[in-house]
Every structure is written in C-alpha cells, then in structure tokens.
Amino acid sequence: MAVPHTHPHAHLAAPPAGAAHRALRAAWISVGFFVVSFVAAMVLGDWLITVQGYASGSDVRVGVALRAGIPALLVLIAPAAPAVWFGLRARRLGAENGVVPALVGGVLGAVAVIQNLGSLALTHWFG
C-alpha cells in the first residue's frame, strides 16, 4: 500500500487570502509610516517652536513646549492607530500573524507618548 505524498511545507499556514491579506498589508504599511511621521513630527515641532519666537534647541517654557509638542506628538503617533486597527482586523479575518504589526504599532505609539511626556515632566521638574 502506497503512502500518500504530502508537500514538505504542508504544516505551514497558507498565506492569508483576500480581505485578510489586504488588512495585513495595510497594517505593515502603517508601521512603515512611522519613519515618515517621525521626520514630519520633528519638522513640525521645530517649526512650531520657531513660530512662537524661540530658537530651535533653546530652553522653552512648559506652555511653549506643549503648544509645539502636542501637535508634533499627534503626528508622530498617527500611524499607531491604523497599524493596530488593520493588524487586529487581519487577525480576525484569518491572518494569525496580523497581531505582529498591531503589537509593533501599539508599542511604538506607546513608547513615543511615554518618552515625550516623560521628557517634558523631567525637564519641568528638574530644569
């Protein structure tokens, strides 16, 4: 009796199809946009400091830092929401690895918020 031949990679999961694949691709593209958002946030924050009459890199008051930092931070973390959204959607639609870009996007967004707020707090408290 002959043993049926199976493909050597039959144990691996099949690539996601249709909507799951599109959601997974959108999640990874969103993660990739962190590079763009980082540069855009740096330029925006620097420009907003300059518009308020301060030199780039100079010590500023907390109010000035917040008026420049909050919009820049929002630009910086903007890719996190679609990365998490599309990553979890891909997982829900059958792409188990959709959780990876969701975690990467969520962690990058959370680290950006914690780092920026921590830096502002430390500067305010310790000058």
Residue pairs with C-beta under 8 A, 6 or more apart in sequence:
13 96
15 21
16 24
16 90
16 93
16 94
16 95
16 98
17 94
18 93
19 93
20 90
20 93
20 94
20 95
20 98
21 90
21 95
23 86
23 87
23 89
23 90
23 93
23 95
23 98
24 86
24 87
24 90
24 95
24 97
24 98
24 101
26 82
26 86
27 82
27 83
27 84
27 85
27 86
27 87
27 89
27 90
27 98
27 101
27 102
27 105
28 101
30 79
30 80
30 82
30 83
30 86
30 101
30 105
31 79
31 83
31 101
31 104
31 105
31 108
32 79
33 78
33 79
34 79
34 80
34 105
34 108
36 79
37 75
37 76
37 77
37 78
37 79
38 76
40 75
40 76
41 72
41 73
41 75
41 76
42 72
44 68
44 71
44 72
44 75
45 68
45 69
45 71
45 72
46 56
46 68
48 67
48 68
48 71
48 72
49 56
49 58
49 60
49 64
49 65
49 68
50 56
52 60
52 64
52 67
52 68
54 60
54 64
60 68
62 120
62 124
65 120
65 123
66 120
69 116
69 120
73 112
73 113
73 116
76 112
76 116
77 109
77 112
77 113
79 105
79 108
79 109
80 105
80 106
80 108
80 109
80 110
80 112
81 105
81 109
82 105
83 101
83 102
83 104
83 105
83 106
83 108
83 109
84 102
84 105
84 106
84 109
86 98
86 101
86 102
87 98
87 99
87 100
87 101
87 102
87 103
87 105
88 98
88 99
88 102
89 98
90 97
90 98
90 101
91 97
91 98
91 99
91 102
92 98
